[in-house]
Amino acid sequence: MKYYRFVVTACILLVTTVQVSWSCNFDKIKNSIPTYSTEVKGQYADLNGIRLYYEINGSGEPLILLHGGFFNMDYWSKQVQVFSQHYQVITVDGRGHGRSTDGTAPITHAAMALDILALMNLLNINKASIVGWSDGAVIALNMCILAPERINKIVLNGANTHFKKTVPYLEETMVASRILFYPYATMLYSPSYKAINPYPSHWSEFFNKMQTMWTSDCYLINRDGQTCEDPLKSITNSALVIVGEDEMILESHTREIKDALPNSTLIIIPGGSHYLAREKPDEFGQAVLSFLEE
């Protein structure tokens, strides 16, 4: 009986600690979610069993911006205004996100990389640079693995190659538990999802697909016998790894990614977190443009 009480008490303390930790981040994340627009200004591409929504702004060399999980292209609103003065900027709502549909297949980083490559084919874009945040950065890495000749430079903000031990333990515990993560994600992300997604009733199914992807063993396409970081060693595309000093992804893992990429540079911006592009748009934009123009 004493052991049972101890276990129950320990579980309650763990849940409470996790909830307190994530409640501290709640406002930070909420403030990083841009005001969404229900106006459809872009176009849809029918590819790979889904309808992928995209917008194009500016002219010049193609620059594709890829958002993170549960967000949508509006995350990049501040960057589009600046980058489109120099490049043809293509923003995309990833598979199942924003205004795009998710189809019947699982959502994976590899599938989303194939979606963007298919969109490039549709738009007759032979080669593009990629700016990816969070899941978008992982997608950019997978694109380099699948078709390195199609990618010019890549900017990786808040990337990780797998789930376990790349984020603080409390965040890892929260995301791995549906009981904890579902209500949290629903409060944060479902309002915008239900407002602009073509199938708002898919929220629970979409959440399940995303949680499965986030808790998978490896985010990168790799061969049997490889570690999750091994594919990075073959990526020779010029890469900028950029994070805020308060990045959620552990700095040790960020440096592991940077060190594995043969042709990479690391920039750490003071005062920024995982939502760096929203918090520090000027510093982020200047660093990205300087890198792209080198």
URNOR-V49921 format. One record per helix or strand of 3 or more residues. SS is the DSSP state (a for helix, b for strand). FROM is the first residue (numbers start at 1). TO is the last residue. Records with the same first field share a line. If there is no record, write none. Layout:
SS: FROM-TO, FROM-TO
This chain:
a: 2-32, 73-83, 109-122, 135-150, 169-176, 178-196, 200-214, 230-234, 251-260, 276-279, 281-293
b: 43-47, 50-57, 62-66, 88-93, 128-133, 151-157, 238-244, 264-269
